[in-house]
């Protein structure tokens, strides 16, 4: 087994545990299989929200107004001013989810 040196990207894995033809992407911390990863890049990086909420009620969902159009962006992702950094409100939230409007929070327990 080869030794991983600090500051260098580890080698690409040979197999994925869940799919047959993996495509690998380095997210800055680890190799992620694009076929198995969640569509929300924040879920892939930080993990899913344990209560199963969506991004539409998150404090970190920003609205970027540009040329009379509104583009949704996440504060935890780099804003490239292009479609690559667009975020969808309907995506499953990541572990860094914070409630923007408590009155609309669907994760509250009903007694």
KEKE-3310 file (N, C-alpha, C; in steps of 0.2 Angstrom, whole numbers, plus 5000, padded with zeros to 4 digits):
npx = (5004:5003:5010:5002:5005:5005:4996:4995:4985:4976:4977:4966:4951:4949:4937:4920:4908:4895:4891:4893:4901:4910:4912:4924:4926:4936:4933:4940:4942:4939:4938:4924:4911:4902:4891:4884:4883:4874:4863:4864:4878:4882:4877:4884:4897:4895:4886:4870:4855:4848:4835:4828:4824:4822:4831:4824:4820:4831:4843:4855:4852:4853:4848:4852:4852:4852:4854:4839:4834:4832:4843:4846:4858:4870:4877:4887:4894:4905:4902:4901:4895:4889:4880:4885:4886:4873:4859:4846:4830:4823:4831:4837:4841:4858:4869:4872:4861:4851:4836:4827:4814:4805:4791:4787:4794:4795:4800:4796:4791:4775:4763)
npy = (4994:5011:5026:5041:5057:5072:5086:5081:5075:5060:5044:5039:5029:5012:5004:5006:5005:5004:5006:5001:5007:5018:5036:5047:5061:5074:5082:5090:5085:5071:5057:5056:5047:5051:5045:5040:5050:5063:5075:5087:5097:5101:5092:5081:5085:5089:5081:5073:5082:5078:5078:5078:5089:5102:5114:5126:5132:5137:5147:5150:5149:5160:5174:5179:5193:5197:5205:5208:5195:5181:5171:5157:5154:5145:5149:5142:5137:5141:5156:5157:5165:5159:5145:5134:5136:5137:5134:5123:5126:5115:5104:5091:5096:5100:5095:5107:5115:5128:5135:5147:5153:5149:5147:5140:5128:5112:5101:5101:5093:5086:5086)
npz = (5000:4996:5003:5008:5005:5014:5008:4995:4982:4985:4977:4964:4968:4964:4963:4965:4978:4976:4963:4945:4935:4940:4940:4945:4956:4964:4979:4987:4999:4999:4987:4977:4970:4956:4951:4962:4971:4979:4971:4976:4979:4992:5001:4997:5001:5015:5021:5023:5029:5045:5047:5035:5028:5015:5004:5002:5014:5020:5028:5022:5008:4995:4986:4970:4961:4944:4929:4928:4932:4944:4953:4962:4975:4985:5001:5005:4994:4981:4972:4955:4946:4936:4928:4934:4948:4952:4963:4969:4976:4979:4982:4993:5009:5017:5030:5036:5037:5042:5049:5041:5041:5055:5057:5045:5046:5042:5049:5062:5077:5080:5092)
capx = (5000:5007:5009:4999:5009:5001:4996:4995:4979:4977:4976:4959:4950:4948:4931:4915:4905:4888:4889:4898:4905:4911:4916:4927:4928:4939:4929:4944:4943:4939:4935:4917:4908:4897:4885:4881:4883:4868:4863:4866:4885:4883:4875:4890:4902:4894:4882:4863:4851:4845:4827:4825:4821:4824:4835:4820:4819:4837:4846:4861:4850:4854:4845:4857:4848:4857:4850:4832:4833:4834:4847:4847:4865:4871:4882:4893:4897:4908:4898:4905:4891:4887:4875:4888:4885:4866:4857:4839:4827:4819:4836:4837:4846:4864:4869:4873:4854:4848:4830:4826:4807:4803:4784:4786:4798:4791:4803:4794:4787:4768:4761)
capy = (5000:5017:5031:5047:5063:5078:5091:5078:5071:5053:5040:5038:5022:5007:5002:5010:5000:5003:5006:4997:5011:5025:5042:5050:5068:5076:5087:5094:5081:5064:5055:5055:5044:5055:5041:5038:5056:5067:5080:5093:5096:5102:5085:5076:5088:5090:5076:5075:5085:5072:5078:5077:5095:5105:5120:5132:5136:5138:5154:5150:5150:5167:5175:5183:5197:5199:5207:5207:5188:5179:5165:5154:5152:5143:5153:5137:5135:5146:5159:5158:5169:5155:5140:5129:5137:5138:5130:5122:5126:5109:5099:5089:5100:5097:5095:5114:5118:5132:5137:5154:5155:5144:5146:5136:5123:5105:5096:5101:5088:5087:5083)
capz = (5000:4995:5008:5006:5008:5016:5003:4988:4981:4985:4971:4962:4969:4958:4962:4969:4982:4974:4955:4941:4931:4943:4938:4952:4957:4970:4981:4991:5005:4997:4980:4977:4964:4953:4950:4968:4975:4979:4966:4980:4981:4999:5004:4996:5005:5022:5023:5023:5035:5048:5048:5029:5025:5009:5004:5001:5020:5023:5029:5017:5001:4993:4979:4966:4956:4939:4923:4930:4934:4950:4953:4968:4976:4992:5004:5006:4988:4977:4967:4949:4942:4930:4930:4938:4955:4954:4968:4968:4982:4980:4984:5000:5013:5019:5037:5039:5036:5047:5047:5039:5044:5059:5056:5040:5046:5042:5053:5069:5080:5081:5098)
cpx = (5004:5005:5007:5003:5004:5002:4995:4988:4980:4975:4968:4957:4948:4941:4926:4911:4898:4886:4895:4903:4906:4914:4918:4928:4931:4936:4933:4946:4943:4937:4928:4915:4902:4890:4881:4880:4876:4868:4865:4873:4886:4882:4881:4896:4901:4889:4874:4860:4847:4838:4824:4822:4824:4827:4830:4819:4825:4840:4851:4859:4849:4850:4849:4853:4853:4853:4843:4830:4835:4837:4848:4855:4865:4877:4888:4896:4900:4903:4902:4901:4889:4882:4878:4887:4878:4864:4849:4836:4824:4824:4835:4843:4852:4864:4870:4866:4853:4841:4829:4819:4804:4795:4783:4791:4794:4794:4801:4790:4780:4766:4754)
cpy = (5006:5022:5037:5053:5069:5083:5088:5075:5064:5050:5039:5030:5018:5005:5006:5004:4999:5003:5002:5001:5018:5030:5046:5057:5070:5082:5091:5090:5074:5063:5054:5052:5048:5052:5040:5044:5059:5072:5087:5093:5097:5096:5080:5078:5087:5085:5078:5078:5079:5072:5078:5083:5097:5112:5126:5136:5137:5145:5155:5150:5157:5168:5181:5187:5199:5200:5205:5199:5186:5172:5163:5152:5149:5147:5148:5135:5142:5149:5160:5163:5165:5149:5135:5130:5138:5133:5129:5122:5119:5103:5098:5094:5096:5098:5102:5118:5122:5135:5145:5156:5149:5142:5141:5129:5116:5100:5096:5095:5090:5083:5082)
cpz = (5000:5001:5005:5009:5009:5010:4996:4988:4981:4979:4970:4964:4963:4957:4967:4972:4979:4967:4952:4937:4935:4939:4944:4951:4964:4973:4986:4997:5003:4990:4981:4970:4962:4952:4956:4972:4974:4974:4969:4982:4988:5003:5003:5000:5013:5025:5023:5030:5038:5048:5041:5026:5018:5009:5004:5008:5024:5023:5024:5010:5000:4986:4976:4961:4951:4932:4923:4930:4941:4950:4960:4969:4983:4995:5005:5000:4985:4972:4961:4944:4936:4933:4934:4946:4957:4958:4967:4975:4984:4982:4991:5003:5016:5027:5040:5038:5043:5045:5046:5042:5048:5058:5050:5040:5047:5046:5061:5071:5082:5087:5098)
residu = (UNK:UNK:UNK:UNK:UNK:UNK:UNK:UNK:UNK:UNK:UNK:UNK:UNK:UNK:UNK:UNK:UNK:UNK:UNK:UNK:UNK:UNK:UNK:UNK:UNK:UNK:UNK:UNK:UNK:UNK:UNK:UNK:UNK:UNK:UNK:UNK:UNK:UNK:UNK:UNK:UNK:UNK:UNK:UNK:UNK:UNK:UNK:UNK:UNK:UNK:UNK:UNK:UNK:UNK:UNK:UNK:UNK:UNK:UNK:UNK:UNK:UNK:UNK:UNK:UNK:UNK:UNK:UNK:UNK:UNK:UNK:UNK:UNK:UNK:UNK:UNK:UNK:UNK:UNK:UNK:UNK:UNK:UNK:UNK:UNK:UNK:UNK:UNK:UNK:UNK:UNK:UNK:UNK:UNK:UNK:UNK:UNK:UNK:UNK:UNK:UNK:UNK:UNK:UNK:UNK:UNK:UNK:UNK:UNK:UNK:UNK)
# end
